[in-house]
Amino acid sequence: MTALSRKWNATSLKLPPGMPRRYRCDARYNARMTRPLPWRLADAPDSPFPPAETALRKPDGLLAVGGDLHPLRLLNAYAGGIFPWFSEGEPILWWSPDPRMVFRTDGVHLSSRFRRQLRASSWELTADTAFNRVMRACASAPRPGQDGTWISPEMVHAYSHLHDLGFAHSFEVWDQQSLVGGIYGVAIGQMFFGESMFSGVSGGSKIALAALAATLHRWGWPLVDAQVENPHLLRMGAVHLPREEFLQHVRQAVRREGREGPWTQVVGRMPARDLAAN
């Protein structure tokens, strides 16, 4: 692992679609100077990451560039509080922002009106029965103010491989045979790192997130990583954790015995209306 030898002007790099303003480069700041990225990752998938605490402030949380999406590298990244986020055709960028957006697993908020609707719902939830479909639906979901998606075919392939290995999981929301919502992410030990969610029908992503959180809470897992600030997540109860506190939690949680392999049987088929009482 070596420092980049070339100078890098952050304004010239295409940053991921959907990135909030506070995570983008300050054009006025970068117009006055160029700087090297702190780390360029070595080619070997097991090469170490720099400490997450050394991530840049502008753009917030940018830690390293390069490498690949090999399962070993991905698992090492998440276990260190780091995640990939990049535009298709650009180098892989690795992030650890400060603060970090998280959900307490007992803290996902569903409005009283939405709970009333849930009580009459016939929707059901499953886990790990349609991982690829959930990922592709997340990739194609329209998002306000976002042009394109960061969930490239390369990302779909990489996380599908993690799913096959038992580390990436999805929750699916069904209206009979129709997939109407879902969420996916990575689990290591007793820590779940959320990646993306979608609604095919209004409310689908809320139900998927609430079901995931309720399940993890029953298992004794305290947090779901939500990565970066999003107004929708804030309305649903997401909170900021200082990076130092987040990293301390992650380093402990990933060492605890988790649930590797498919979650299909342990989750079963969950009526969405059950979430109205949580």
DRENPA-3360 file (N, C-alpha, C; in nm, 2 decimals, always signed):
BEGIN
1 = MTALSRKW = +0.08/-0.12/+0.00/+0.00/+0.00/+0.00/+0.09/+0.12/+0.00 ~ +0.07/+0.21/-0.10/+0.16/+0.33/-0.11/+0.07/+0.45/-0.13 ~ +0.13/+0.56/-0.10/+0.06/+0.69/-0.13/+0.06/+0.71/-0.28 ~ -0.04/+0.78/-0.32/-0.05/+0.81/-0.47/+0.07/+0.91/-0.50 ~ +0.14/+0.87/-0.61/+0.25/+0.96/-0.65/+0.20/+1.08/-0.73 ~ +0.09/+1.06/-0.80/+0.04/+1.17/-0.88/-0.04/+1.27/-0.80 ~ -0.05/+1.39/-0.85/-0.14/+1.48/-0.78/-0.28/+1.46/-0.83 ~ -0.38/+1.48/-0.75/-0.52/+1.45/-0.78/-0.60/+1.58/-0.75;
9 = NATSLKLP = -0.67/+1.62/-0.85/-0.76/+1.74/-0.84/-0.90/+1.68/-0.82 ~ -0.96/+1.70/-0.70/-1.08/+1.63/-0.66/-1.20/+1.68/-0.75 ~ -1.19/+1.80/-0.81/-1.30/+1.85/-0.89/-1.31/+1.78/-1.02 ~ -1.20/+1.70/-1.06/-1.20/+1.63/-1.19/-1.26/+1.49/-1.18 ~ -1.28/+1.44/-1.06/-1.33/+1.31/-1.04/-1.48/+1.31/-1.03 ~ -1.54/+1.22/-1.11/-1.69/+1.20/-1.10/-1.72/+1.13/-0.98 ~ -1.80/+1.19/-0.89/-1.84/+1.13/-0.76/-1.97/+1.06/-0.78 ~ -2.00/+0.97/-0.69/-2.12/+0.88/-0.71/-2.25/+0.96/-0.72;
17 = PGMPRRYR = -2.35/+0.90/-0.80/-2.48/+0.96/-0.80/-2.55/+0.96/-0.66 ~ -2.62/+1.06/-0.63/-2.69/+1.07/-0.51/-2.61/+1.11/-0.39 ~ -2.49/+1.15/-0.41/-2.40/+1.19/-0.29/-2.45/+1.32/-0.24 ~ -2.49/+1.33/-0.11/-2.53/+1.46/-0.05/-2.42/+1.57/-0.06 ~ -2.47/+1.69/-0.06/-2.38/+1.80/-0.08/-2.26/+1.80/+0.01 ~ -2.28/+1.77/+0.14/-2.17/+1.78/+0.24/-2.06/+1.68/+0.21 ~ -2.09/+1.58/+0.12/-1.98/+1.48/+0.09/-1.91/+1.51/-0.04 ~ -1.95/+1.62/-0.11/-1.89/+1.65/-0.23/-1.77/+1.74/-0.21;
25 = CDARYNAR = -1.69/+1.76/-0.31/-1.58/+1.85/-0.30/-1.62/+1.99/-0.30 ~ -1.55/+2.07/-0.23/-1.57/+2.22/-0.24/-1.49/+2.27/-0.35 ~ -1.57/+2.32/-0.46/-1.50/+2.36/-0.58/-1.41/+2.48/-0.56 ~ -1.45/+2.57/-0.47/-1.36/+2.69/-0.44/-1.23/+2.64/-0.37 ~ -1.25/+2.55/-0.28/-1.13/+2.50/-0.20/-1.04/+2.43/-0.30 ~ -1.09/+2.34/-0.39/-1.01/+2.26/-0.48/-0.95/+2.34/-0.59 ~ -1.02/+2.46/-0.62/-0.96/+2.54/-0.73/-0.83/+2.60/-0.69 ~ -0.81/+2.61/-0.56/-0.68/+2.68/-0.51/-0.57/+2.58/-0.49;
33 = MTRPLPWR = -0.60/+2.45/-0.49/-0.49/+2.36/-0.45/-0.53/+2.22/-0.51 ~ -0.43/+2.14/-0.53/-0.45/+2.00/-0.55/-0.37/+1.92/-0.44 ~ -0.41/+1.80/-0.42/-0.35/+1.72/-0.31/-0.35/+1.58/-0.35 ~ -0.26/+1.50/-0.29/-0.26/+1.36/-0.32/-0.37/+1.29/-0.24 ~ -0.43/+1.19/-0.29/-0.52/+1.10/-0.21/-0.43/+1.04/-0.11 ~ -0.48/+1.01/+0.01/-0.39/+0.95/+0.12/-0.35/+0.81/+0.08 ~ -0.42/+0.73/+0.01/-0.38/+0.59/-0.01/-0.43/+0.54/-0.14 ~ -0.35/+0.47/-0.21/-0.39/+0.39/-0.32/-0.37/+0.24/-0.28;
41 = LADAPDSP = -0.48/+0.17/-0.29/-0.48/+0.03/-0.24/-0.39/-0.06/-0.33 ~ -0.32/-0.15/-0.27/-0.24/-0.25/-0.34/-0.33/-0.35/-0.42 ~ -0.28/-0.42/-0.51/-0.36/-0.51/-0.59/-0.41/-0.63/-0.52 ~ -0.33/-0.68/-0.42/-0.37/-0.80/-0.35/-0.50/-0.78/-0.27 ~ -0.60/-0.87/-0.29/-0.73/-0.85/-0.22/-0.72/-0.84/-0.07 ~ -0.61/-0.91/-0.01/-0.60/-0.90/+0.13/-0.51/-0.79/+0.18 ~ -0.47/-0.70/+0.10/-0.39/-0.59/+0.14/-0.47/-0.50/+0.23 ~ -0.41/-0.44/+0.34/-0.48/-0.37/+0.44/-0.53/-0.23/+0.39;
49 = FPPAETAL = -0.63/-0.18/+0.45/-0.68/-0.05/+0.43/-0.61/+0.05/+0.53 ~ -0.60/+0.17/+0.50/-0.55/+0.27/+0.60/-0.65/+0.28/+0.71 ~ -0.61/+0.33/+0.83/-0.71/+0.35/+0.93/-0.82/+0.44/+0.89 ~ -0.95/+0.41/+0.92/-1.06/+0.49/+0.88/-1.05/+0.64/+0.93 ~ -0.98/+0.65/+1.04/-0.97/+0.78/+1.10/-0.89/+0.88/+1.02 ~ -0.82/+0.83/+0.92/-0.73/+0.91/+0.83/-0.81/+0.96/+0.71 ~ -0.94/+0.94/+0.70/-1.01/+0.98/+0.58/-1.01/+1.13/+0.57 ~ -1.02/+1.18/+0.44/-1.02/+1.32/+0.41/-1.14/+1.39/+0.47;
57 = RKPDGLLA = -1.13/+1.52/+0.49/-1.25/+1.60/+0.53/-1.32/+1.66/+0.41 ~ -1.25/+1.68/+0.30/-1.31/+1.73/+0.18/-1.26/+1.64/+0.06 ~ -1.35/+1.56/+0.00/-1.48/+1.54/+0.04/-1.49/+1.45/+0.17 ~ -1.59/+1.47/+0.25/-1.60/+1.41/+0.38/-1.59/+1.26/+0.37 ~ -1.49/+1.20/+0.43/-1.49/+1.05/+0.44/-1.41/+0.98/+0.34 ~ -1.36/+1.05/+0.23/-1.29/+0.97/+0.13/-1.16/+0.93/+0.18 ~ -1.14/+0.79/+0.18/-1.02/+0.73/+0.24/-0.92/+0.68/+0.15 ~ -0.96/+0.61/+0.04/-0.87/+0.54/-0.05/-0.93/+0.53/-0.18;
65 = VGGDLHPL = -0.84/+0.49/-0.28/-0.89/+0.47/-0.42/-0.82/+0.34/-0.47 ~ -0.89/+0.27/-0.56/-0.83/+0.16/-0.63/-0.88/+0.03/-0.57 ~ -0.80/-0.08/-0.60/-0.83/-0.21/-0.55/-0.94/-0.27/-0.64 ~ -1.02/-0.36/-0.58/-1.13/-0.43/-0.65/-1.24/-0.46/-0.55 ~ -1.34/-0.54/-0.60/-1.45/-0.57/-0.52/-1.44/-0.72/-0.48 ~ -1.32/-0.77/-0.47/-1.31/-0.91/-0.42/-1.37/-0.93/-0.29 ~ -1.44/-1.05/-0.26/-1.50/-1.07/-0.13/-1.41/-1.04/-0.01 ~ -1.29/-1.08/-0.01/-1.20/-1.06/+0.10/-1.18/-0.91/+0.12;
73 = RLLNAYAG = -1.16/-0.83/+0.02/-1.14/-0.69/+0.03/-1.27/-0.62/+0.09 ~ -1.38/-0.66/+0.03/-1.51/-0.60/+0.08/-1.53/-0.63/+0.23 ~ -1.51/-0.76/+0.27/-1.53/-0.79/+0.41/-1.43/-0.72/+0.50 ~ -1.31/-0.71/+0.46/-1.21/-0.63/+0.54/-1.25/-0.48/+0.55 ~ -1.30/-0.43/+0.44/-1.35/-0.29/+0.44/-1.46/-0.27/+0.54 ~ -1.57/-0.35/+0.53/-1.68/-0.33/+0.62/-1.64/-0.35/+0.76 ~ -1.56/-0.45/+0.79/-1.51/-0.47/+0.93/-1.43/-0.36/+0.98 ~ -1.38/-0.27/+0.90/-1.31/-0.16/+0.94/-1.39/-0.03/+0.93;
81 = GIFPWFSE = -1.52/-0.04/+0.91/-1.60/+0.08/+0.90/-1.59/+0.16/+0.77 ~ -1.56/+0.08/+0.66/-1.53/+0.14/+0.53/-1.62/+0.08/+0.43 ~ -1.67/+0.16/+0.33/-1.75/+0.10/+0.22/-1.72/+0.16/+0.09 ~ -1.74/+0.09/-0.02/-1.71/+0.14/-0.16/-1.83/+0.22/-0.21 ~ -1.80/+0.33/-0.28/-1.91/+0.41/-0.34/-1.84/+0.49/-0.45 ~ -1.88/+0.46/-0.58/-1.81/+0.52/-0.69/-1.90/+0.51/-0.81 ~ -1.87/+0.59/-0.91/-1.94/+0.60/-1.04/-1.89/+0.49/-1.13 ~ -1.98/+0.44/-1.21/-1.94/+0.34/-1.31/-1.83/+0.40/-1.40;
89 = GEPILWWS = -1.73/+0.32/-1.43/-1.62/+0.37/-1.52/-1.51/+0.45/-1.45 ~ -1.53/+0.48/-1.32/-1.43/+0.55/-1.24/-1.36/+0.46/-1.15 ~ -1.25/+0.50/-1.10/-1.18/+0.41/-1.00/-1.27/+0.39/-0.88 ~ -1.25/+0.28/-0.81/-1.33/+0.25/-0.69/-1.28/+0.34/-0.58 ~ -1.38/+0.41/-0.51/-1.35/+0.50/-0.40/-1.40/+0.43/-0.27 ~ -1.33/+0.45/-0.17/-1.36/+0.39/-0.04/-1.38/+0.50/+0.07 ~ -1.48/+0.49/+0.15/-1.53/+0.60/+0.23/-1.55/+0.56/+0.37 ~ -1.53/+0.65/+0.46/-1.56/+0.64/+0.61/-1.60/+0.78/+0.66;
97 = PDPRMVFR = -1.72/+0.82/+0.63/-1.75/+0.96/+0.67/-1.77/+0.98/+0.82 ~ -1.76/+1.11/+0.86/-1.77/+1.15/+1.00/-1.86/+1.27/+1.00 ~ -1.98/+1.26/+1.07/-2.03/+1.15/+1.14/-2.09/+1.04/+1.05 ~ -2.13/+0.93/+1.11/-2.19/+0.82/+1.04/-2.34/+0.81/+1.07 ~ -2.42/+0.78/+0.97/-2.56/+0.77/+0.98/-2.60/+0.62/+1.02 ~ -2.67/+0.60/+1.13/-2.71/+0.47/+1.17/-2.85/+0.47/+1.22 ~ -2.91/+0.35/+1.23/-3.03/+0.32/+1.30/-3.00/+0.24/+1.42 ~ -3.06/+0.27/+1.53/-3.08/+0.18/+1.64/-3.18/+0.08/+1.60;
105 = TDGVHLSS = -3.16/-0.05/+1.62/-3.25/-0.15/+1.57/-3.39/-0.14/+1.64 ~ -3.39/-0.07/+1.75/-3.52/-0.05/+1.82/-3.57/+0.09/+1.79 ~ -3.51/+0.16/+1.69/-3.54/+0.30/+1.67/-3.60/+0.34/+1.54 ~ -3.64/+0.24/+1.46/-3.70/+0.28/+1.32/-3.84/+0.33/+1.35 ~ -3.86/+0.45/+1.30/-3.99/+0.52/+1.32/-4.09/+0.50/+1.20 ~ -4.21/+0.44/+1.24/-4.32/+0.44/+1.14/-4.43/+0.52/+1.19 ~ -4.48/+0.61/+1.11/-4.58/+0.71/+1.16/-4.71/+0.63/+1.20 ~ -4.79/+0.70/+1.29/-4.92/+0.64/+1.33/-5.01/+0.61/+1.21;
113 = RFRRQLRA = -5.01/+0.70/+1.12/-5.09/+0.67/+1.00/-5.05/+0.55/+0.92 ~ -4.92/+0.54/+0.91/-4.86/+0.43/+0.83/-4.89/+0.29/+0.91 ~ -4.88/+0.30/+1.04/-4.91/+0.18/+1.12/-5.06/+0.13/+1.10 ~ -5.15/+0.23/+1.10/-5.29/+0.20/+1.07/-5.31/+0.13/+0.94 ~ -5.24/+0.18/+0.84/-5.24/+0.11/+0.71/-5.19/-0.03/+0.71 ~ -5.08/-0.05/+0.79/-5.02/-0.18/+0.80/-5.11/-0.28/+0.86 ~ -5.19/-0.24/+0.95/-5.28/-0.34/+1.02/-5.37/-0.40/+0.93 ~ -5.40/-0.34/+0.81/-5.49/-0.40/+0.72/-5.42/-0.45/+0.60;
121 = SSWELTAD = -5.29/-0.46/+0.60/-5.21/-0.50/+0.49/-5.20/-0.65/+0.48 ~ -5.20/-0.70/+0.36/-5.18/-0.85/+0.33/-5.04/-0.88/+0.29 ~ -4.95/-0.78/+0.28/-4.81/-0.80/+0.24/-4.74/-0.89/+0.34 ~ -4.64/-0.96/+0.28/-4.55/-1.04/+0.36/-4.41/-1.02/+0.34 ~ -4.32/-1.06/+0.43/-4.18/-1.04/+0.41/-4.11/-1.17/+0.42 ~ -4.00/-1.18/+0.34/-3.90/-1.29/+0.35/-3.76/-1.24/+0.35 ~ -3.67/-1.33/+0.37/-3.53/-1.29/+0.37/-3.45/-1.38/+0.28 ~ -3.36/-1.33/+0.20/-3.27/-1.40/+0.11/-3.34/-1.49/+0.01;
129 = TAFNRVMR = -3.46/-1.46/-0.03/-3.52/-1.54/-0.14/-3.51/-1.47/-0.28 ~ -3.47/-1.35/-0.28/-3.47/-1.28/-0.41/-3.36/-1.17/-0.41 ~ -3.24/-1.21/-0.36/-3.13/-1.11/-0.34/-3.10/-1.03/-0.47 ~ -3.08/-1.10/-0.58/-3.04/-1.03/-0.70/-3.15/-0.94/-0.75 ~ -3.28/-0.98/-0.74/-3.39/-0.90/-0.78/-3.40/-0.77/-0.70 ~ -3.37/-0.78/-0.57/-3.37/-0.66/-0.48/-3.26/-0.57/-0.52 ~ -3.14/-0.62/-0.55/-3.03/-0.54/-0.59/-3.06/-0.46/-0.72 ~ -3.11/-0.54/-0.82/-3.14/-0.48/-0.95/-3.25/-0.38/-0.94;
137 = ACASAPRP = -3.35/-0.40/-0.85/-3.46/-0.30/-0.83/-3.40/-0.18/-0.76 ~ -3.31/-0.19/-0.67/-3.24/-0.08/-0.61/-3.17/+0.01/-0.71 ~ -3.10/-0.07/-0.80/-3.02/+0.00/-0.91/-3.11/+0.08/-1.00 ~ -3.23/+0.03/-1.03/-3.31/+0.10/-1.13/-3.42/+0.19/-1.07 ~ -3.42/+0.20/-0.94/-3.52/+0.28/-0.87/-3.49/+0.43/-0.90 ~ -3.59/+0.51/-0.94/-3.57/+0.65/-0.96/-3.56/+0.72/-0.83 ~ -3.46/+0.81/-0.81/-3.44/+0.88/-0.69/-3.43/+1.03/-0.72 ~ -3.51/+1.12/-0.65/-3.51/+1.26/-0.68/-3.37/+1.32/-0.67;
145 = GQDGTWIS = -3.34/+1.40/-0.77/-3.21/+1.47/-0.77/-3.09/+1.38/-0.81 ~ -3.12/+1.26/-0.85/-3.01/+1.17/-0.88/-3.01/+1.13/-1.02 ~ -2.90/+1.14/-1.09/-2.88/+1.10/-1.23/-2.80/+0.98/-1.24 ~ -2.86/+0.86/-1.26/-2.79/+0.74/-1.27/-2.79/+0.67/-1.13 ~ -2.70/+0.56/-1.13/-2.69/+0.48/-1.01/-2.55/+0.44/-0.98 ~ -2.51/+0.42/-0.86/-2.38/+0.37/-0.82/-2.38/+0.22/-0.82 ~ -2.50/+0.16/-0.83/-2.51/+0.01/-0.83/-2.49/-0.04/-0.97 ~ -2.37/-0.05/-1.01/-2.33/-0.09/-1.14/-2.33/-0.24/-1.16;
153 = PEMVHAYS = -2.33/-0.30/-1.28/-2.32/-0.44/-1.29/-2.20/-0.50/-1.21 ~ -2.09/-0.43/-1.20/-1.98/-0.48/-1.12/-2.02/-0.49/-0.98 ~ -2.09/-0.40/-0.92/-2.14/-0.40/-0.79/-2.24/-0.52/-0.77 ~ -2.33/-0.53/-0.86/-2.43/-0.64/-0.85/-2.36/-0.78/-0.85 ~ -2.26/-0.80/-0.93/-2.18/-0.92/-0.93/-2.11/-0.94/-0.80 ~ -2.04/-0.84/-0.75/-1.96/-0.85/-0.63/-2.05/-0.89/-0.51 ~ -2.16/-0.82/-0.49/-2.25/-0.84/-0.38/-2.33/-0.97/-0.39 ~ -2.36/-1.01/-0.51/-2.42/-1.14/-0.53/-2.33/-1.25/-0.49;
161 = HLHDLGFA = -2.20/-1.23/-0.51/-2.10/-1.33/-0.47/-2.09/-1.33/-0.32 ~ -2.10/-1.22/-0.25/-2.10/-1.21/-0.11/-2.23/-1.28/-0.05 ~ -2.34/-1.27/-0.12/-2.46/-1.33/-0.09/-2.44/-1.49/-0.09 ~ -2.38/-1.53/-0.20/-2.36/-1.68/-0.22/-2.27/-1.73/-0.10 ~ -2.18/-1.65/-0.05/-2.09/-1.68/+0.05/-2.15/-1.67/+0.19 ~ -2.27/-1.62/+0.20/-2.35/-1.61/+0.32/-2.33/-1.48/+0.40 ~ -2.27/-1.37/+0.34/-2.24/-1.25/+0.41/-2.33/-1.13/+0.37 ~ -2.39/-1.14/+0.25/-2.48/-1.04/+0.21/-2.63/-1.09/+0.21;
169 = HSFEVWDQ = -2.72/-1.00/+0.25/-2.86/-1.05/+0.28/-2.96/-0.95/+0.23 ~ -3.08/-1.00/+0.20/-3.18/-0.91/+0.16/-3.31/-0.94/+0.24 ~ -3.39/-0.84/+0.26/-3.53/-0.86/+0.30/-3.62/-0.82/+0.18 ~ -3.72/-0.90/+0.16/-3.81/-0.87/+0.04/-3.95/-0.85/+0.10 ~ -4.02/-0.76/+0.03/-4.16/-0.73/+0.07/-4.25/-0.78/-0.05 ~ -4.35/-0.86/-0.02/-4.43/-0.92/-0.13/-4.58/-0.89/-0.11 ~ -4.64/-0.85/-0.23/-4.78/-0.85/-0.24/-4.82/-0.96/-0.33 ~ -4.85/-1.08/-0.26/-4.87/-1.20/-0.33/-4.74/-1.24/-0.40;
177 = QSLVGGIY = -4.74/-1.24/-0.53/-4.62/-1.28/-0.61/-4.54/-1.17/-0.65 ~ -4.58/-1.04/-0.62/-4.52/-0.92/-0.67/-4.42/-0.87/-0.57 ~ -4.30/-0.84/-0.61/-4.20/-0.78/-0.52/-4.22/-0.63/-0.52 ~ -4.26/-0.58/-0.40/-4.30/-0.44/-0.39/-4.20/-0.36/-0.31 ~ -4.10/-0.42/-0.25/-4.00/-0.34/-0.17/-3.89/-0.44/-0.13 ~ -3.78/-0.38/-0.09/-3.67/-0.46/-0.04/-3.55/-0.37/+0.01 ~ -3.46/-0.44/+0.08/-3.34/-0.38/+0.13/-3.23/-0.49/+0.13 ~ -3.11/-0.44/+0.11/-3.00/-0.54/+0.11/-2.88/-0.48/+0.18;
185 = GVAIGQMF = -2.79/-0.56/+0.23/-2.66/-0.51/+0.29/-2.57/-0.63/+0.33 ~ -2.47/-0.60/+0.41/-2.37/-0.70/+0.44/-2.37/-0.72/+0.59 ~ -2.36/-0.84/+0.64/-2.36/-0.88/+0.78/-2.23/-0.94/+0.81 ~ -2.16/-0.89/+0.91/-2.04/-0.95/+0.97/-2.06/-0.95/+1.12 ~ -2.04/-1.07/+1.18/-2.06/-1.08/+1.32/-2.20/-1.04/+1.35 ~ -2.22/-0.94/+1.44/-2.35/-0.89/+1.48/-2.36/-0.74/+1.44 ~ -2.31/-0.71/+1.32/-2.32/-0.58/+1.26/-2.38/-0.59/+1.12 ~ -2.48/-0.51/+1.09/-2.54/-0.51/+0.96/-2.51/-0.38/+0.89;
193 = FGESMFSG = -2.45/-0.38/+0.78/-2.42/-0.26/+0.70/-2.52/-0.25/+0.58 ~ -2.61/-0.16/+0.60/-2.71/-0.14/+0.49/-2.65/-0.07/+0.37 ~ -2.70/-0.12/+0.25/-2.65/-0.07/+0.13/-2.75/+0.01/+0.05 ~ -2.87/-0.04/+0.03/-2.97/+0.03/-0.05/-3.10/-0.04/-0.03 ~ -3.21/+0.04/-0.05/-3.34/-0.02/-0.05/-3.43/+0.05/-0.16 ~ -3.55/-0.01/-0.18/-3.63/+0.04/-0.29/-3.78/+0.02/-0.25 ~ -3.86/+0.10/-0.32/-4.01/+0.08/-0.31/-4.06/+0.06/-0.45 ~ -4.12/-0.05/-0.48/-4.19/-0.07/-0.60/-4.33/-0.01/-0.59;
201 = VSGGSKIA = -4.38/-0.01/-0.47/-4.51/+0.05/-0.43/-4.49/+0.13/-0.31 ~ -4.56/+0.24/-0.29/-4.54/+0.33/-0.18/-4.53/+0.25/-0.05 ~ -4.43/+0.27/+0.03/-4.42/+0.21/+0.16/-4.34/+0.09/+0.16 ~ -4.30/+0.03/+0.05/-4.23/-0.09/+0.04/-4.09/-0.09/+0.11 ~ -4.02/+0.02/+0.09/-3.88/+0.03/+0.15/-3.90/+0.05/+0.30 ~ -4.00/+0.12/+0.35/-4.02/+0.14/+0.49/-4.04/+0.01/+0.56 ~ -4.13/-0.07/+0.50/-4.16/-0.20/+0.56/-4.04/-0.29/+0.56 ~ -3.96/-0.29/+0.45/-3.84/-0.37/+0.45/-3.74/-0.33/+0.56;
209 = LAALAATL = -3.72/-0.20/+0.57/-3.62/-0.15/+0.68/-3.67/-0.19/+0.81 ~ -3.80/-0.16/+0.84/-3.86/-0.19/+0.97/-3.85/-0.34/+1.00 ~ -3.87/-0.43/+0.91/-3.87/-0.57/+0.93/-3.72/-0.61/+0.96 ~ -3.63/-0.56/+0.88/-3.49/-0.59/+0.91/-3.45/-0.55/+1.05 ~ -3.48/-0.42/+1.09/-3.44/-0.37/+1.22/-3.51/-0.45/+1.33 ~ -3.64/-0.49/+1.31/-3.71/-0.56/+1.42/-3.64/-0.70/+1.43 ~ -3.61/-0.76/+1.32/-3.54/-0.90/+1.33/-3.41/-0.89/+1.40 ~ -3.33/-0.79/+1.36/-3.19/-0.78/+1.42/-3.21/-0.74/+1.57;
217 = HRWGWPLV = -3.31/-0.66/+1.61/-3.33/-0.63/+1.75/-3.36/-0.76/+1.83 ~ -3.44/-0.85/+1.77/-3.47/-0.97/+1.84/-3.35/-1.06/+1.86 ~ -3.25/-1.04/+1.77/-3.13/-1.12/+1.77/-3.03/-1.06/+1.86 ~ -3.05/-0.93/+1.91/-2.96/-0.86/+2.00/-2.86/-0.78/+1.92 ~ -2.88/-0.75/+1.80/-2.79/-0.67/+1.72/-2.83/-0.52/+1.74 ~ -2.74/-0.43/+1.79/-2.79/-0.30/+1.82/-2.81/-0.20/+1.71 ~ -2.72/-0.21/+1.60/-2.72/-0.10/+1.50/-2.73/-0.16/+1.36 ~ -2.78/-0.07/+1.27/-2.78/-0.09/+1.13/-2.70/+0.03/+1.07;
225 = DAQVENPH = -2.60/+0.01/+1.00/-2.52/+0.12/+0.94/-2.60/+0.17/+0.82 ~ -2.63/+0.30/+0.81/-2.70/+0.36/+0.70/-2.61/+0.45/+0.62 ~ -2.48/+0.46/+0.65/-2.37/+0.52/+0.58/-2.38/+0.68/+0.58 ~ -2.46/+0.74/+0.50/-2.45/+0.88/+0.49/-2.59/+0.94/+0.50 ~ -2.59/+1.07/+0.54/-2.72/+1.14/+0.57/-2.81/+1.14/+0.45 ~ -2.94/+1.12/+0.48/-3.05/+1.12/+0.38/-3.17/+1.17/+0.45 ~ -3.25/+1.27/+0.40/-3.36/+1.32/+0.47/-3.47/+1.21/+0.50 ~ -3.49/+1.12/+0.41/-3.58/+1.01/+0.43/-3.54/+0.93/+0.55;
233 = LLRMGAVH = -3.41/+0.90/+0.56/-3.37/+0.81/+0.67/-3.38/+0.89/+0.80 ~ -3.36/+1.02/+0.80/-3.37/+1.10/+0.92/-3.52/+1.10/+0.97 ~ -3.61/+1.11/+0.88/-3.75/+1.10/+0.91/-3.79/+0.97/+0.97 ~ -3.72/+0.86/+0.94/-3.75/+0.73/+0.99/-3.67/+0.69/+1.11 ~ -3.60/+0.79/+1.17/-3.53/+0.77/+1.30/-3.38/+0.75/+1.29 ~ -3.32/+0.76/+1.18/-3.17/+0.75/+1.17/-3.11/+0.86/+1.25 ~ -2.99/+0.83/+1.31/-2.92/+0.93/+1.39/-2.77/+0.93/+1.35 ~ -2.70/+1.04/+1.39/-2.56/+1.05/+1.36/-2.48/+0.99/+1.48;
241 = LPREEFLQ = -2.38/+0.92/+1.44/-2.28/+0.88/+1.54/-2.14/+0.94/+1.50 ~ -2.07/+1.00/+1.59/-1.93/+1.04/+1.56/-1.86/+0.91/+1.51 ~ -1.77/+0.93/+1.41/-1.70/+0.82/+1.35/-1.63/+0.74/+1.46 ~ -1.56/+0.80/+1.55/-1.49/+0.73/+1.65/-1.58/+0.63/+1.73 ~ -1.70/+0.68/+1.77/-1.79/+0.59/+1.84/-1.84/+0.48/+1.75 ~ -1.87/+0.52/+1.62/-1.92/+0.41/+1.53/-1.81/+0.30/+1.51 ~ -1.69/+0.34/+1.49/-1.58/+0.25/+1.47/-1.56/+0.16/+1.59 ~ -1.57/+0.21/+1.71/-1.56/+0.13/+1.83/-1.67/+0.03/+1.84;
249 = HVRQAVRR = -1.79/+0.07/+1.80/-1.90/-0.03/+1.80/-1.87/-0.14/+1.70 ~ -1.83/-0.10/+1.58/-1.81/-0.20/+1.47/-1.71/-0.30/+1.51 ~ -1.60/-0.25/+1.56/-1.49/-0.34/+1.60/-1.53/-0.44/+1.70 ~ -1.62/-0.41/+1.79/-1.67/-0.51/+1.88/-1.77/-0.60/+1.82 ~ -1.87/-0.54/+1.74/-1.98/-0.62/+1.69/-1.93/-0.72/+1.59 ~ -1.83/-0.69/+1.51/-1.79/-0.79/+1.40/-1.72/-0.91/+1.46 ~ -1.68/-0.90/+1.59/-1.61/-1.01/+1.66/-1.71/-1.11/+1.72 ~ -1.84/-1.06/+1.74/-1.94/-1.15/+1.80/-1.99/-1.25/+1.70;
257 = EGREGPWT = -2.04/-1.36/+1.76/-2.09/-1.47/+1.67/-2.22/-1.42/+1.60 ~ -2.23/-1.42/+1.47/-2.34/-1.38/+1.40/-2.42/-1.49/+1.34 ~ -2.48/-1.46/+1.22/-2.56/-1.56/+1.15/-2.52/-1.56/+1.00 ~ -2.42/-1.64/+0.98/-2.37/-1.66/+0.84/-2.46/-1.76/+0.77 ~ -2.46/-1.75/+0.64/-2.55/-1.84/+0.56/-2.69/-1.77/+0.54 ~ -2.77/-1.84/+0.46/-2.91/-1.78/+0.43/-2.99/-1.76/+0.56 ~ -3.07/-1.65/+0.56/-3.16/-1.62/+0.67/-3.30/-1.66/+0.64 ~ -3.32/-1.73/+0.53/-3.45/-1.76/+0.48/-3.54/-1.84/+0.58;
265 = QVVGRMPA = -3.48/-1.94/+0.64/-3.55/-2.03/+0.73/-3.58/-1.96/+0.86 ~ -3.47/-1.89/+0.92/-3.49/-1.83/+1.05/-3.59/-1.72/+1.05 ~ -3.60/-1.64/+0.93/-3.69/-1.53/+0.93/-3.83/-1.58/+0.89 ~ -3.84/-1.68/+0.80/-3.97/-1.74/+0.76/-4.04/-1.64/+0.67 ~ -4.18/-1.65/+0.69/-4.26/-1.56/+0.61/-4.34/-1.47/+0.71 ~ -4.30/-1.35/+0.71/-4.35/-1.25/+0.82/-4.46/-1.16/+0.77 ~ -4.58/-1.17/+0.83/-4.68/-1.07/+0.79/-4.64/-0.93/+0.82 ~ -4.66/-0.84/+0.72/-4.62/-0.70/+0.74/-4.70/-0.64/+0.85;
273 = RDLAAN = -4.82/-0.68/+0.87/-4.91/-0.62/+0.97/-4.85/-0.64/+1.11 ~ -4.76/-0.74/+1.13/-4.70/-0.76/+1.26/-4.61/-0.64/+1.30 ~ -4.56/-0.56/+1.20/-4.48/-0.45/+1.23/-4.55/-0.33/+1.29 ~ -4.68/-0.33/+1.28/-4.77/-0.22/+1.33/-4.76/-0.21/+1.48 ~ -4.73/-0.33/+1.54/-4.73/-0.33/+1.69/-4.60/-0.30/+1.75 ~ -4.49/-0.29/+1.66/-4.35/-0.27/+1.71/-4.33/-0.12/+1.75;
% end
